[in-house]
Each structure stands twice: as structure tokens, then as C-alpha cells.
Amino acid sequence: MTGTLAEDRNIEEQIDELIDSFRSSFWIDEHRWFVRCFTEDGRKVYLYTLSNTFNYHEYTISDSNLFKSTDPHDDEQKLCNSINNIYKETYFDQIKSSHLRLPNIKYLRIKLPISDQFWAIIPSLNQLRFLQIYSYIDTFQNQLQALFDLAPNLHSVSIYQDQPSSSYMSIFKSKYTSLHNLCLLDSTQDCIHCFDEDECVALTRSSLSIQCKILSISVTNRENIIYLIENMCNLHLLIVECKDDECFKAMLVMENNDELIPWLKNRLPSTCSITRDYNEPDTIRIWL
């Protein structure tokens, strides 16, 4: 349950009244139902039983937050231990805490550059599986590598830029050999960076591609598609946009006038499944 506390009354007194109403023998002795209550952003209040699953990803850690629980062994650090997903890329810019830690992050969105507060509050990324990087430029390559070094179990990485540039080449200097899913394609951007021949070569020679099974990318021409498939030996699925695809230019597709799909079928093994996403007509999926 979430709510807003009254503005004309003391916040802590209201929290105490709320939590005390759940300290009866009915809740604690008979049913062993413990309740946690905490504030955020001043007067926003959360209340729920500890047995319930709660999505904490919007919770902003701050030393000014109030925390109460009917469980004598419960505290705010245990709440932080249960935070697994960070969906807001500017989340760490808002944190104002000197003592709490987030040790169990599995899904992380973060905008570069990384703040000092991030390194202070994240003691480990051992459980991190999914990483999305925003606002990447080449001067942040060391920070990207630092994240890789702290995340031995990383499965999927997405890297996005605010504006298309040649900065993607620096990504391929990063060392990580067990990545299964690499996304370099942001379809929400009006201007998408298209990888040329040299960049595709650099990608296939990068350690990021060694175990890559799923690649999402935009390329300058169809020969780049063939090159990637022939030179990424563990690739299972290629999600690609191609600049010389008429559907890429027009952002629409006529099923009877699709020239690229037949071209790809003619160049690739018959075992490949090649389909166009008709919800996003400039996107082609190639299963290998």
C-alpha cells in the first residue's frame, strides 16, 4: 500500500501511529505477520507485510527517509538487500545516503558518467545479469570496463548513445568474453548509428563477440550482415537494420515488394530463418 501523509502533522508521529496499529497479538503472535513502513520524498509512505513481494526499483535511498518495522530484526539495509532491479538510468544521481548499500542488483540501467555515489553504494555486481548503458561516448570506455570487471555473471549488455558518433569503436576495446546478448541498436532514437565495414570487423575481433548469441545492430549495407554472420561463430540470432534496405529508408514495407529478404535468403544457408518485423518494418530477424 502507498499513500501520502498529512502535511499539518509530524511525519514520524504519523508513521508511529500507523505501524503501532499492526503490533497486536493478532498480527504478531497468532499469524506472525510482520509489517514494514517507510517514507520517501518527504511524505510519501509505503506499508506492506514482509511476506509480500514488493517492487522496490522506484525506492530512492536517502538518509532523510524514515523506516519502521514490527519485526525487531528488520532494518532499512534489509530493504536495500531486496532491491534487484534499477530501471531509472539517473537513479544513483538522486541517492543521498552515506551508509546503505545495494549488494544484489541483477538488472541495471545507468547513465554515464558514473557518479562517485554509485561506487560507494554498490559493493559488488556479482549478481548482475542485465546491463543497459546510456549516453556512452569514447571517454567513458574505462568506466564501461570497470563495470565489466565487477560483473562476472553478466549475460546481456545494451549500449546506447545520445547522438550517433564514431565512439562505438572504443567499446570494442573492452574485455569481456562471456557475453551472450549484445544490443547496439536503439530504435527509439531518430538518428541511429549504422556500423560500417571497419566497425563490423572490429566487433567480430572484439572479445565481446566471442560468446555472443544474440546481436542487435544497425549496419550501413547488406554485405555487413553477411560478414557478421560468417564471422561470429556462436551467433544464434541477428536483429538488424540495414541502411540500404528500402524499408529502412521509407519506414514501411509492402510484402510483395520486399527486395532485401529474398536477397538474404539467396546469400545465406537455407537453414536460416529470415523474417521482417512488421511492427517495426525496418528490423529484420535472422535465426541461424
C-alpha positions as CSV (number, residue, x, y, z in Angstrom):
1,M,0.0,0.0,0.0
2,T,1.2,3.5,-0.8
3,G,-0.2,6.8,0.4
4,T,0.6,10.4,1.3
5,L,1.0,11.7,4.9
6,A,-0.9,14.7,6.2
7,E,1.1,17.9,5.8
8,D,-0.2,19.5,9.0
9,R,1.1,16.7,11.3
10,N,4.5,15.5,12.3
11,I,5.7,12.8,9.9
12,E,7.3,10.5,12.4
13,E,4.2,10.6,14.7
14,Q,2.0,9.5,11.8
15,I,4.4,6.7,10.9
16,D,4.4,5.5,14.6
17,E,0.6,5.5,14.7
18,L,0.4,3.5,11.5
19,I,3.0,0.9,12.4
20,D,1.7,0.5,16.0
21,S,-1.7,-0.5,14.7
22,F,0.0,-3.7,13.5
23,R,1.7,-4.6,16.7
24,S,-1.3,-6.5,18.2
25,S,-1.1,-10.2,19.2
26,F,-3.4,-11.0,16.2
27,W,-0.7,-9.8,13.8
28,I,2.5,-10.8,15.5
29,D,1.7,-13.8,17.9
30,E,-1.1,-15.5,16.1
31,H,-0.2,-15.1,12.5
32,R,3.5,-14.0,12.6
33,W,2.6,-11.2,10.1
34,F,5.2,-8.5,10.3
35,V,4.7,-5.1,8.7
36,R,7.3,-2.7,7.2
37,C,6.7,1.0,6.8
38,F,8.9,3.7,5.3
39,T,8.8,7.1,3.8
40,E,10.2,8.5,0.6
41,D,10.4,12.0,-0.8
42,G,9.1,13.6,2.4
43,R,5.5,12.5,2.8
44,K,5.1,9.5,0.5
45,V,4.6,6.4,2.6
46,Y,4.8,2.6,1.8
47,L,3.2,0.0,4.0
48,Y,3.2,-3.8,3.4
49,T,3.7,-7.2,5.1
50,L,7.2,-8.7,4.9
51,S,5.7,-11.9,3.4
52,N,4.6,-9.9,0.3
53,T,6.7,-9.5,-2.8
54,F,7.3,-5.7,-3.3
55,N,8.9,-4.0,-6.3
56,Y,11.5,-1.6,-4.8
57,H,13.0,-0.3,-8.0
58,E,11.5,3.1,-7.6
59,Y,12.6,3.5,-4.0
60,T,15.1,6.3,-3.7
61,I,17.6,5.8,-0.8
62,S,18.1,8.8,1.4
63,D,19.2,9.4,5.0
64,S,16.1,11.6,5.4
65,N,13.7,8.6,4.9
66,L,12.0,7.1,7.9
67,F,11.9,3.4,8.4
68,K,9.8,1.4,10.9
69,S,9.0,-2.3,11.2
70,T,7.2,-4.6,13.6
71,D,9.9,-7.2,13.0
72,P,12.7,-6.5,15.6
73,H,15.3,-8.0,13.2
74,D,14.2,-5.9,10.2
75,D,16.1,-2.7,9.1
76,E,16.5,-0.5,6.1
77,Q,19.6,-2.3,4.9
78,K,17.5,-5.5,4.6
79,L,15.1,-3.5,2.4
80,C,18.1,-2.4,0.3
81,N,19.2,-6.1,0.1
82,S,15.9,-6.9,-1.6
83,I,16.4,-4.3,-4.4
84,N,17.3,-6.3,-7.5
85,N,16.3,-4.0,-10.4
86,I,17.2,-0.4,-11.2
87,Y,15.1,0.8,-14.1
88,K,15.8,4.6,-13.9
89,E,19.1,5.4,-15.5
90,T,19.6,8.5,-13.3
91,Y,18.7,6.6,-10.1
92,F,22.1,7.0,-8.5
93,D,22.2,10.7,-9.1
94,Q,19.2,11.0,-6.6
95,I,20.6,8.9,-3.8
96,K,21.5,10.8,-0.6
97,S,22.8,8.1,1.8
98,S,26.2,7.6,3.4
99,H,25.7,4.2,5.0
100,L,23.3,2.0,2.9
101,R,24.4,-0.5,0.2
102,L,22.8,-2.2,-2.7
103,P,24.5,-5.6,-2.9
104,N,22.1,-7.7,-5.0
105,I,21.5,-5.8,-8.3
106,K,20.6,-8.1,-11.2
107,Y,19.2,-5.6,-13.7
108,L,20.8,-2.1,-14.0
109,R,20.2,0.9,-16.2
110,I,22.8,3.6,-15.7
111,K,23.7,6.8,-17.5
112,L,27.3,7.7,-18.0
113,P,29.4,9.2,-16.5
114,I,29.1,7.1,-13.4
115,S,28.9,9.1,-10.2
116,D,31.1,8.6,-7.1
117,Q,27.9,7.8,-5.3
118,F,27.4,4.7,-7.4
119,W,30.8,3.2,-6.5
120,A,30.1,4.0,-2.8
121,I,26.7,2.3,-2.7
122,I,27.4,-0.7,-4.9
123,P,29.8,-3.1,-3.1
124,S,29.5,-5.8,-5.7
125,L,28.0,-6.6,-9.1
126,N,28.4,-10.4,-8.8
127,Q,24.7,-10.9,-9.4
128,L,24.3,-8.5,-12.3
129,R,22.9,-10.2,-15.3
130,F,21.4,-7.4,-17.4
131,L,23.2,-4.0,-18.0
132,Q,21.9,-1.0,-20.0
133,I,24.3,1.8,-20.6
134,Y,23.1,5.3,-21.7
135,S,24.9,8.4,-23.0
136,Y,28.0,6.4,-24.0
137,I,31.0,8.3,-25.5
138,D,34.5,7.1,-26.0
139,T,35.9,8.9,-23.0
140,F,33.8,6.6,-20.8
141,Q,35.3,3.4,-22.1
142,N,37.3,2.9,-18.8
143,Q,34.1,3.2,-16.8
144,L,32.5,0.6,-19.1
145,Q,35.4,-1.7,-18.5
146,A,35.2,-1.1,-14.7
147,L,31.6,-2.3,-14.8
148,F,32.6,-5.4,-16.8
149,D,35.4,-6.2,-14.3
150,L,32.9,-6.1,-11.4
151,A,30.2,-8.2,-13.1
152,P,31.5,-11.8,-13.7
153,N,28.0,-13.2,-14.4
154,L,26.8,-10.6,-16.9
155,H,24.6,-12.1,-19.6
156,S,23.2,-9.1,-21.6
157,V,24.5,-5.6,-22.4
158,S,22.8,-2.8,-24.2
159,I,24.9,0.3,-25.0
160,Y,23.2,3.5,-26.3
161,Q,24.4,6.9,-27.3
162,D,22.6,10.2,-27.2
163,Q,23.8,11.0,-30.7
164,P,25.3,8.7,-33.4
165,S,29.1,9.0,-33.5
166,S,32.3,7.1,-34.1
167,S,32.6,6.5,-30.3
168,Y,31.3,2.9,-30.7
169,M,34.7,1.8,-31.9
170,S,36.1,2.3,-28.3
171,I,33.5,-0.2,-27.0
172,F,35.3,-2.9,-28.8
173,K,38.4,-2.3,-26.8
174,S,36.5,-3.6,-23.8
175,K,37.4,-7.1,-22.5
176,Y,34.5,-9.5,-21.7
177,T,34.4,-13.0,-23.0
178,S,31.2,-14.5,-21.7
179,L,28.6,-12.1,-23.0
180,H,25.6,-13.8,-24.6
181,N,23.4,-10.8,-25.7
182,L,24.8,-7.5,-27.1
183,C,22.5,-4.7,-28.2
184,L,23.9,-1.7,-30.0
185,L,20.6,-0.7,-31.6
186,D,18.3,1.9,-30.1
187,S,15.2,2.0,-32.2
188,T,13.8,4.9,-30.0
189,Q,16.4,7.3,-31.5
190,D,15.5,9.3,-34.6
191,C,19.1,9.0,-35.8
192,I,20.6,5.6,-35.4
193,H,24.3,4.8,-35.7
194,C,24.9,2.5,-38.6
195,F,28.0,0.3,-38.3
196,D,30.2,0.3,-41.4
197,E,32.6,-2.4,-42.6
198,D,35.5,-1.4,-40.4
199,E,33.3,-1.3,-37.3
200,C,31.8,-4.7,-38.1
201,V,35.3,-6.1,-38.4
202,A,36.3,-4.5,-35.1
203,L,33.2,-6.0,-33.5
204,T,34.0,-9.6,-34.7
205,R,37.5,-9.3,-33.5
206,S,36.4,-8.0,-30.1
207,S,36.2,-10.3,-27.0
208,L,32.6,-9.1,-26.7
209,S,31.7,-11.2,-29.7
210,I,33.3,-14.5,-28.6
211,Q,30.3,-16.0,-26.8
212,C,27.7,-13.6,-28.3
213,K,24.5,-15.5,-29.3
214,I,22.2,-12.5,-29.9
215,L,23.3,-9.3,-31.6
216,S,21.1,-6.3,-32.2
217,I,22.8,-3.8,-34.6
218,S,22.3,-1.3,-37.5
219,V,24.6,-1.6,-40.5
220,T,25.4,0.5,-43.5
221,N,24.8,-2.2,-46.1
222,R,23.7,-5.8,-46.6
223,E,27.2,-7.1,-47.1
224,N,27.8,-6.2,-43.4
225,I,25.0,-8.6,-42.5
226,I,26.7,-11.5,-44.3
227,Y,30.1,-10.6,-42.8
228,L,28.7,-10.6,-39.2
229,I,27.0,-14.0,-39.7
230,E,30.1,-15.6,-41.2
231,N,32.5,-14.3,-38.6
232,M,30.5,-14.6,-35.3
233,C,30.6,-18.4,-34.8
234,N,28.3,-18.6,-31.8
235,L,25.6,-16.3,-33.1
236,H,22.1,-17.7,-32.9
237,L,20.0,-14.6,-33.7
238,L,20.9,-11.4,-35.5
239,I,18.4,-8.5,-35.1
240,V,19.5,-6.0,-37.7
241,E,18.5,-2.8,-39.5
242,C,20.2,-2.1,-42.8
243,K,20.7,1.4,-44.3
244,D,20.4,0.2,-47.9
245,D,17.1,-1.5,-47.1
246,E,14.3,0.3,-48.8
247,C,12.2,-0.3,-45.7
248,F,14.8,1.4,-43.6
249,K,14.6,4.5,-45.8
250,A,10.8,4.6,-46.1
251,M,9.9,3.1,-42.6
252,L,7.2,1.0,-44.3
253,V,7.0,-2.3,-46.1
254,M,5.0,-3.8,-48.9
255,E,5.1,-7.6,-48.5
256,N,5.2,-8.1,-52.3
257,N,7.9,-5.5,-52.8
258,D,10.4,-6.7,-50.2
259,E,13.7,-6.9,-52.0
260,L,16.1,-7.4,-49.1
261,I,14.6,-10.6,-47.7
262,P,14.9,-12.6,-50.9
263,W,18.5,-11.3,-51.3
264,L,19.4,-12.5,-47.9
265,K,17.8,-15.9,-48.5
266,N,19.8,-16.3,-51.6
267,R,23.1,-15.5,-49.8
268,L,22.6,-17.3,-46.5
269,P,22.2,-21.1,-45.8
270,S,18.7,-22.5,-46.3
271,T,18.7,-23.4,-42.6
272,C,18.4,-19.7,-41.7
273,S,15.0,-18.3,-40.8
274,I,14.7,-14.7,-42.0
275,T,11.7,-12.6,-41.1
276,R,10.8,-8.9,-41.1
277,D,9.2,-7.4,-38.0
278,Y,6.0,-5.8,-39.4
279,N,5.5,-3.8,-36.3
280,E,9.0,-2.3,-36.9
281,P,9.4,-2.9,-40.7
282,D,13.0,-1.7,-40.8
283,T,14.0,-4.5,-38.4
284,I,15.0,-8.0,-39.7
285,R,15.5,-11.1,-37.6
286,I,17.8,-13.8,-38.8
287,W,17.8,-17.1,-36.9
288,L,20.9,-19.2,-37.6
